[in-house]
């Protein structure tokens, strides 16, 4: 259950765990960090990224999004680095890689760890400026993913994985995930109990063979959506960084540019078309984390984008007929 997925990502080691959130927590615990150490994360993402940082007593430092991809803006990262910074956690949001080259360069310059939150971009690729192509999640010191059923590679229940090329980190990850023990009942670390159920692993081993095919189906569906919305000025379709499978469309997310996103949502609801709004708030606005995210930054991109985004149905079984119905229903709203 470990070797097949790490091989797919061209990484030496893999550790299967109980969830994507657990994967992030174990990854951060493997660095021997101290309370109050700072971790740079995006402010526009699912709360799991922030939750793990806060739970471990670390200090989350928020960075705003890039306006085109909605991923962490690399140009803002260096200003967020202090002498307390220990790691950067970019999130490959909605299925597209962060611009990792500048992030990795900054991490090397400042001796920081990089943990990729790759829960939404299994199977995506990243094109480096020199032409090198690598798998999403195989770019930082540690990559983490989720096998939640709705993910591109989903189990029938919860699950996750951590992967790395570093011998020492791999050993530490296994120890932390297994109650902090290297041999039974000898606990050298304060660990957690996190394992992937064998039934889920068996299901994933079969589905992994079809992952590239699944992603191709999502890309084809996205292309049909894109073509349908091509002449609608009020709609901005997802930006694609490059043509080397950089986007695998965990979500197909539009930006509604005329301020009527919520009205469109009501229109979809009346026509029995499901949708999602990912995400309605940035981390800096979440009530539970208000004290953690004290900042002079007002995160202008996140505050703008959160009121524009809406995600349409996206999965491997979407038919052209369904896409046409969804697209025509949306187009009729703007006519």
N, C-alpha and C positions, 0 to 999 in steps of 0.2 A: 504493500500500500504506500510505501515511501518511495521506492526506487523508480517506479514508472513515472510518477509525476515529476520528480527531480530530473529524470532523464529527458522528459518532454521539454522542460525549461532549460536544459543544458546546464544544470547545476550539479555539483558533486554529492550533496547531501540533502535529504528531505526528512522532516519530522511531521507526522500526521497528528493532528490535535482535534479537539472537540468543536471548535468554532473559529471563525475568522477573527473575532474579538479576542478570543483566547490566544490566538497566534500572535497578535500584536503585543499583548501583555507579556507573553513568554519571551518574545524577541527583546523587548525593552529590559526585562529582568536579567537577561543574559549578559548585559553590559556592565554589571556591578555599579550601577549609578547610586548617587546619594540623594536623599530628600532635598528638594529645592533645585536640583539640577534642571537646566532648561532644555526643552524639546521643541523644535520649530515644527508647526503643523499648519495646514490650511484652515481658514475659518469657514469655508464652504464645502461641507462634506457631511456624511452620516456621522452621528455622534460617537460611534465606536472609537474613532481615532483619538478624540479628546478624552473619552472615558478612561481608556487605559493609562494615559499619561497622569491624569488626576488621581486615579485609584492607587498608583504606585508612589504618590507623594511628590511627583515631579511637577515642574512648572511649565505649562503650555504657553508657547509664544506664537501668536497668530500671524499669519501672512495672508494678504488678500489674493484674489484670483486674477488670472489672466483673462482679459475681456473676450478673447476668441475661444479658448478651450475650456475655461472655467476651472482649470487646474491651478495649483499653486504657481504664482508668478515668480519665476526665478530671479528677476531683476530686483525683487524686494527682499530676498533672503539675506543677503550679506548685511543689510542694515539691522536685521533682527538678531545677528550673532553677537554674543557677549562672552566674557571669560567664563560664564557659567553654562554656556551652551555645550551640549554633549551629543546631540543627534538631530537629524532632520528626518521627518516622516512625510514624504510626498504621497498623495493619493492619486491613483490613476482613475479619475472620475468618469463615470458613465461608460467606460470601456476604452478610453483613449489614454495613452501614456502621457505623463508629465514630460516637459522638456528637461530631460535628465542630465544632459551633458553639462550645462552650467551648474546644476545642483551638485553633481559629482565633483566638479572642479573646485567648487567652494568647500565641499566637505574635505577634500584632500588638502586644500590650502590651510584650513583651520583645524585639521585633525579631528573631524567629526564622523560619527557613524551615520549611515543612511539605511533606513528601514523603509522599504517600499510597501505601501498598503495597496496590494494588487487584487483586492477582493472583487473589483468590478471589471477587470481587464484581462482575465485568463485567456491566453492565446493571442493577445495583441503583440505587436512588434514595435521596436524603437529604432529609428535611423539616426546614427551619429553623424556629425558633420564630415567625418572622414570616409563615410560610406559603409561603415560597419553596422550590421543589423543584429540586435539582440532581443530576446524575449522579455516582455514586461514581467517584472518581478525578479529578473536575473541581473539587475543593474546595480543595486546597492549591496551593502554588506549582508543584508538579510531581506528576503522577500516573503510576504505573508499573503495568504489568500483565504477565501471562504468558499465552502461547498454548500451553502444554504440553497434550498431547492430552486429558488428563482434565479440563481447565478447561471452564467453561460455553461459552466460545468457544475451541475447541482446534484447533490445526493437526494435521498428520500427523507432526510432529516438534517440536523445540523452537522457541521464538520468543517475542518480547516486544515491548512498545512503551512509549514515554514520551510524555507530552503535557503541554502548558503553554499559557498565554496570554501569557507574557512573551517579548518579542522577543529580548532579550539572552540569556535562558536558552535559548531555542530554538536560537539560533546556537551557543551554547557546547555544548549537548547534541549537536548534529550534528558539531561539531568533535571532541569527545572520542570519540564513537562511531566516527569515521573516522580512526583512527591519530593524532588530534590535528592534523589538517591541514584547512585551508580550501581550499587549492589543492594539487594533486598534488605530493608530495615536499617541501612546505614545512610543517614541523611546528612549530606555535606552542605546542602543549600536549603534555603527556605523556598520550597517549590510549590507547585500546584498539581492537581490531579486532572490531566487533560489528555484524553486519548480519542482516536477515531474508532467508532464501532466497526467491527469486522464486516458486518453486513453492508454498512455504508461504503467501506473500502472496496468490497467486491463489486458493488454497483458502479462506483466511480472508475474502477479499473476497466470495466466494459465501456462506459460512456466516454472515457478519455480517448478511445480509439476513434471516436466520431466528433471530437471537439472541433477540429478544423472545419469539418463539414457543417457542423452547427453554426459556427461563426460565419461561414460563407453565406449561409441562409439568412442570417441576420443582416449581413452587408447587402445582400440582394434586396431584402425588404426595405432597408434604408434608402437604397438607390431609387426604388419605386416611389417612396415618400418624397425624396428630394425632387424628382422629376415633376411630381404632381404640384409641389409648392413653388416651383421655379419662378413663376410670374406673379406671386403674391408678395407685394412690397412689405406688407405688415408682418411677414414671417421670415425669420432667419433660421435656416436649417443648420444642423451641426457642422462645425468647422472640422475639416480633416487635415491633420498635420502633414501627412504624406501618403503615398499610395502603396505602402508595403505592409498592409494590414495593421496600420497604426491604431485603427478604431474597430472594436468588435461589438459595439452597440449593446452593452448590457442594458442601457436605456437609450431610446431614441428621443432626444430632448430638443424641442424647439424654443426659440426666443420669440415672444410676441411683442412687437415693437410699438404698437399703438396704445398701450396702456389698458387693453381690454382682455388681459389674460384670464381674469376671474370670470368675466362674462362668457368667454369661450369655454371655460370649464363647465359653466352652467349649461351651455349649449350642448356640449358632449354628454353631459349627464342626462339631459332630456331625450337624447337620441340613443341612450343605453350603450355609450361607448366609454369604456374604462380609461382612466388617465391617472397620472401621478404628478405631484408637485414636489420635486426633489431639488432644493430643500426650502421650506418656507421661512426659515430663520438661519442666520449665521451663528456660529458657536458663541460669538460675543453677545448675542441676544438671548441665549437660552437661560431660563430662570435658574436652573440648578447649578449653573456654572458662572453666574454673574461675578462672584468674588474671585474666580480664577482668571478671568479674562479682563482684568483692569488694564486699559490701554488708552493712549491718546489718539490712536488710529481709528478713524470712523469707517474704514473698509468700504470705500465708495463703490467698487465693482460688485462686491457681494450684495451690498444694500440695493443696488440697481437690479442685478440679475435675479435675485430671489423673487422679485415681483414680475418677472418676464417668463421664467421657465415653465414649461409643461411637457410632460413625457407621454408619448403615445404608446399604444400596444406594440410590443416588440418581443417576438419569440420565434422559434425555428419552424413553427407550423402555420405561420401567417400565410394566407392565400392571397393571390392578386385581387380576387373579388373582395376580400375583407379590407385590404389596403385601399382599394378604390372607394369602397363605401365610407371608410374613415376619412380619407382625403377629401372626397366630395362634400361630406358633411362639414368639414372645417372650411373648405373654400366657400360654401354657401353662407357661412357666417360673415365672411368679409365682403360679400357681393352687395 
